[in-house]
Amino acid sequence: MNQVELQHGAATDVGSVREVNEDAYLAAPPVFVVADGMGGHEGGDVASSIVVEEFGRLAEAGYDPRGGAEAVTATLAACAERIGEYADRQHAHGVVRSAGTTAVAALLVEDDAGPAWLVANLGDSRGYRYDGERLVQVTVDHSLVQELVDAGRIGAEEAATHPERNVITRALGDATGAEPDFFSVPFDQGARLLLCSDGVSGMLDHDEMERILAQRADPRDAAQALVAAAVAAGGEDNATALVVDVVGWAAEDTHDSERQRESLEQKPGARP
């Protein structure tokens, strides 16, 4: 696969209401993930950490760039199995909390047209594409309100305040299974990818998110600003944002993650 130069930044915050941050994220080029755990402490936080661990293994082991969907499906199946085993152990000890998590992942893949992003989601953690002018939602929520919108029973504005807007219809760790939806995103130099939990997208409207991304060229600043704005807007949930920029074609010896790690260490406050 052609070498692609990426820059990325991520931020997460427990918010103003929750006691535990059940969100987790992974930035291990060319694999990026945000997971939003459900089930409370010792439930959701464990489930989301399992997602990060399993996708971390995928990033370390590598995958066929023309078989990205198969790699994601297998990884999510491994996540579901581990989450199920963890829940069984908890139940055996009298713990009745469920353990589950949403997930949105982006992998660099390749098809006949060249490099592309493969975005996969389960639940209401979202993937967006920003081309420098417009922010476009790539994923479709697996939620009750999204089903109501699709059926024409409510509008998008009503969905944002609907009393059942947090009801998820597909997630890891529940009876619905772990089958994701997949989306192919054009891979353009200068384009920006955003993965976030609903603690960001649920607190900020589309225009505000677009404005923040437009005003911050550094993906680390953009991720931090999105999370800070979500917390300032009420912080009703854990908030996590991961921003990835395509900056060009890299030389063969370029190692983005090492260069970014050194840069992050030199930038005060860049790490959440």
C-alpha positions as semicolon CSV with decimal commas, in nm:
position;residue;x (nm);y (nm);z (nm)
1;M;0,000;0,000;0,000
2;N;0,119;0,351;-0,076
3;Q;0,271;0,528;0,223
4;V;0,036;0,799;0,350
5;E;0,138;1,077;0,585
6;L;-0,110;1,130;0,867
7;Q;-0,129;1,366;1,162
8;H;-0,370;1,304;1,446
9;G;-0,483;1,428;1,784
10;A;-0,725;1,305;2,048
11;A;-0,883;1,427;2,369
12;T;-1,123;1,284;2,626
13;D;-1,297;1,416;2,936
14;V;-1,523;1,261;3,200
15;G;-1,763;1,555;3,161
16;S;-1,958;1,740;3,429
17;V;-2,204;1,470;3,534
18;R;-2,041;1,126;3,520
19;E;-1,807;0,997;3,788
20;V;-1,615;0,758;3,561
21;N;-1,493;0,804;3,206
22;E;-1,621;0,500;3,017
23;D;-1,489;0,629;2,683
24;A;-1,168;0,496;2,533
25;Y;-0,980;0,566;2,212
26;L;-0,695;0,430;2,005
27;A;-0,471;0,623;1,769
28;A;-0,232;0,366;1,619
29;P;-0,190;0,458;1,251
30;P;-0,338;0,326;1,033
31;V;-0,603;0,219;1,287
32;F;-0,818;0,469;1,480
33;V;-1,103;0,388;1,720
34;V;-1,339;0,556;1,966
35;A;-1,548;0,340;2,201
36;D;-1,818;0,461;2,439
37;G;-1,875;0,214;2,721
38;M;-2,211;0,142;2,881
39;G;-2,287;-0,018;3,214
40;G;-2,113;0,199;3,469
41;H;-1,780;0,150;3,645
42;E;-1,644;-0,204;3,610
43;G;-1,877;-0,246;3,312
44;G;-1,865;0,012;3,039
45;D;-1,508;0,117;3,105
46;V;-1,394;-0,245;3,082
47;A;-1,590;-0,303;2,761
48;S;-1,448;0,005;2,588
49;S;-1,094;-0,083;2,700
50;I;-1,137;-0,429;2,546
51;V;-1,222;-0,266;2,212
52;V;-0,908;-0,054;2,228
53;E;-0,695;-0,356;2,321
54;E;-0,826;-0,571;2,037
55;F;-0,790;-0,302;1,773
56;G;-0,444;-0,230;1,913
57;R;-0,357;-0,592;1,841
58;L;-0,488;-0,548;1,487
59;A;-0,273;-0,239;1,437
60;E;0,034;-0,417;1,571
61;A;-0,016;-0,738;1,373
62;G;-0,119;-0,564;1,052
63;Y;-0,392;-0,659;0,807
64;D;-0,451;-0,702;0,438
65;P;-0,534;-0,349;0,311
66;R;-0,778;-0,504;0,064
67;G;-0,946;-0,704;0,340
68;G;-1,022;-0,431;0,590
69;A;-1,387;-0,525;0,641
70;E;-1,295;-0,882;0,724
71;A;-1,029;-0,763;0,969
72;V;-1,274;-0,530;1,144
73;T;-1,545;-0,796;1,160
74;A;-1,304;-1,046;1,314
75;T;-1,175;-0,790;1,564
76;L;-1,526;-0,692;1,673
77;A;-1,616;-1,058;1,712
78;A;-1,314;-1,100;1,941
79;C;-1,429;-0,795;2,137
80;A;-1,780;-0,935;2,173
81;E;-1,648;-1,269;2,295
82;R;-1,424;-1,109;2,558
83;I;-1,699;-0,872;2,675
84;G;-1,939;-1,165;2,704
85;E;-1,689;-1,366;2,905
86;Y;-1,629;-1,071;3,135
87;A;-2,004;-1,021;3,188
88;D;-2,046;-1,391;3,268
89;R;-1,773;-1,370;3,532
90;Q;-1,935;-1,063;3,684
91;H;-2,277;-1,225;3,693
92;A;-2,128;-1,534;3,856
93;H;-2,013;-1,309;4,140
94;G;-2,356;-1,148;4,179
95;V;-2,282;-0,832;3,980
96;V;-2,591;-0,750;3,775
97;R;-2,452;-0,458;3,574
98;S;-2,428;-0,509;3,203
99;A;-2,105;-0,445;3,015
100;G;-2,133;-0,300;2,668
101;T;-1,990;-0,040;2,437
102;T;-2,042;0,139;2,111
103;A;-1,752;0,165;1,867
104;V;-1,651;0,362;1,561
105;A;-1,332;0,265;1,379
106;A;-1,142;0,396;1,079
107;L;-0,879;0,191;0,897
108;L;-0,662;0,283;0,604
109;V;-0,739;0,038;0,323
110;E;-0,678;0,013;-0,049
111;D;-0,899;-0,063;-0,345
112;D;-0,858;-0,035;-0,720
113;A;-0,881;0,344;-0,696
114;G;-0,605;0,364;-0,434
115;P;-0,604;0,441;-0,059
116;A;-0,934;0,502;0,120
117;W;-1,074;0,513;0,471
118;L;-1,290;0,222;0,580
119;V;-1,517;0,346;0,858
120;A;-1,720;0,100;1,067
121;N;-1,965;0,172;1,348
122;L;-2,179;0,003;1,611
123;G;-2,408;0,228;1,815
124;D;-2,409;0,607;1,816
125;S;-2,039;0,693;1,825
126;R;-1,989;0,872;1,496
127;G;-1,750;0,921;1,208
128;Y;-1,738;1,247;1,012
129;R;-1,544;1,378;0,714
130;Y;-1,436;1,743;0,688
131;D;-1,301;1,863;0,354
132;G;-1,200;2,212;0,462
133;E;-1,542;2,359;0,395
134;R;-1,814;2,117;0,497
135;L;-1,853;1,864;0,775
136;V;-2,038;1,551;0,660
137;Q;-2,157;1,272;0,888
138;V;-2,036;0,942;0,745
139;T;-2,190;0,692;0,986
140;V;-2,557;0,633;1,068
141;D;-2,648;0,590;1,434
142;H;-2,782;0,260;1,558
143;S;-3,036;0,424;1,786
144;L;-3,408;0,443;1,847
145;V;-3,431;0,808;1,747
146;Q;-3,244;0,740;1,421
147;E;-3,502;0,473;1,340
148;L;-3,778;0,723;1,413
149;V;-3,610;0,979;1,188
150;D;-3,568;0,723;0,910
151;A;-3,936;0,633;0,939
152;G;-4,034;0,999;0,912
153;R;-4,196;1,003;1,254
154;I;-3,969;1,277;1,395
155;G;-3,733;1,534;1,249
156;A;-3,361;1,573;1,312
157;E;-3,413;1,870;1,545
158;E;-3,663;1,674;1,756
159;A;-3,425;1,380;1,768
160;A;-3,164;1,594;1,945
161;T;-3,394;1,643;2,246
162;H;-3,602;1,325;2,232
163;P;-3,636;1,161;2,578
164;E;-3,519;0,826;2,435
165;R;-3,227;0,963;2,235
166;N;-2,982;0,749;2,436
167;V;-3,147;0,417;2,350
168;I;-2,901;0,218;2,137
169;T;-3,023;-0,053;1,901
170;R;-2,690;-0,217;1,826
171;A;-2,376;-0,242;2,039
172;L;-2,105;-0,476;2,156
173;G;-2,209;-0,673;2,460
174;D;-2,584;-0,696;2,399
175;A;-2,814;-0,945;2,232
176;T;-2,820;-0,757;1,900
177;G;-2,481;-0,895;1,800
178;A;-2,165;-0,727;1,680
179;E;-2,233;-0,671;1,311
180;P;-2,114;-0,324;1,207
181;D;-2,208;-0,102;0,917
182;F;-1,925;-0,011;0,680
183;F;-1,863;0,309;0,488
184;S;-1,595;0,394;0,234
185;V;-1,459;0,748;0,259
186;P;-1,259;0,907;-0,024
187;F;-0,897;0,958;0,067
188;D;-0,806;1,313;-0,028
189;Q;-0,499;1,510;0,073
190;G;-0,609;1,787;0,305
191;A;-0,918;1,598;0,421
192;R;-0,988;1,548;0,790
193;L;-1,155;1,256;0,965
194;L;-1,333;1,293;1,299
195;L;-1,435;1,006;1,526
196;C;-1,625;1,097;1,841
197;S;-1,851;0,966;2,115
198;D;-2,202;1,102;2,158
199;G;-2,073;1,310;2,448
200;V;-1,942;1,540;2,173
201;S;-2,201;1,504;1,898
202;G;-2,486;1,509;2,149
203;M;-2,373;1,835;2,309
204;L;-2,264;2,030;2,001
205;D;-2,472;2,095;1,692
206;H;-2,337;2,024;1,347
207;D;-2,252;2,387;1,269
208;E;-2,055;2,431;1,591
209;M;-1,850;2,119;1,526
210;E;-1,780;2,237;1,172
211;R;-1,675;2,581;1,298
212;I;-1,431;2,433;1,551
213;L;-1,269;2,209;1,290
214;A;-1,240;2,501;1,047
215;Q;-1,064;2,723;1,297
216;R;-0,796;2,479;1,412
217;A;-0,539;2,350;1,169
218;D;-0,363;2,127;1,421
219;P;-0,564;1,805;1,479
220;R;-0,458;1,801;1,845
221;D;-0,600;2,150;1,897
222;A;-0,916;2,055;1,710
223;A;-0,978;1,746;1,924
224;Q;-0,918;1,935;2,246
225;A;-1,143;2,221;2,138
226;L;-1,430;1,986;2,049
227;V;-1,413;1,814;2,387
228;A;-1,377;2,142;2,576
229;A;-1,679;2,286;2,394
230;A;-1,885;1,975;2,472
231;V;-1,800;2,005;2,841
232;A;-1,873;2,378;2,840
233;A;-2,211;2,307;2,678
234;G;-2,310;2,097;2,978
235;G;-2,084;1,793;2,973
236;E;-2,377;1,557;3,025
237;D;-2,170;1,257;2,917
238;N;-1,809;1,150;2,872
239;A;-1,671;1,330;2,568
240;T;-1,404;1,198;2,331
241;A;-1,282;1,325;1,994
242;L;-1,015;1,186;1,763
243;V;-0,911;1,392;1,461
244;V;-0,697;1,255;1,176
245;D;-0,558;1,467;0,892
246;V;-0,428;1,341;0,560
247;V;-0,131;1,565;0,490
248;G;0,031;1,392;0,193
249;W;0,231;1,096;0,070
250;A;0,510;0,995;0,306
251;A;0,860;0,877;0,235
252;E;0,918;0,507;0,291
253;D;1,101;0,565;0,620
254;T;0,838;0,799;0,768
255;H;0,690;0,673;1,094
256;D;0,401;0,899;1,184
257;S;0,331;0,762;1,531
258;E;0,687;0,812;1,655
259;R;0,710;1,163;1,517
260;Q;0,373;1,257;1,666
261;R;0,464;1,112;2,003
262;E;0,774;1,331;2,020
263;S;0,571;1,633;1,912
264;L;0,300;1,566;2,169
265;E;0,555;1,546;2,448
266;Q;0,681;1,891;2,354
267;K;0,334;2,048;2,339
268;P;0,195;2,138;2,684
269;G;-0,158;2,011;2,738
270;A;-0,170;1,815;2,416
271;R;-0,238;1,489;2,592
272;P;-0,571;1,442;2,768
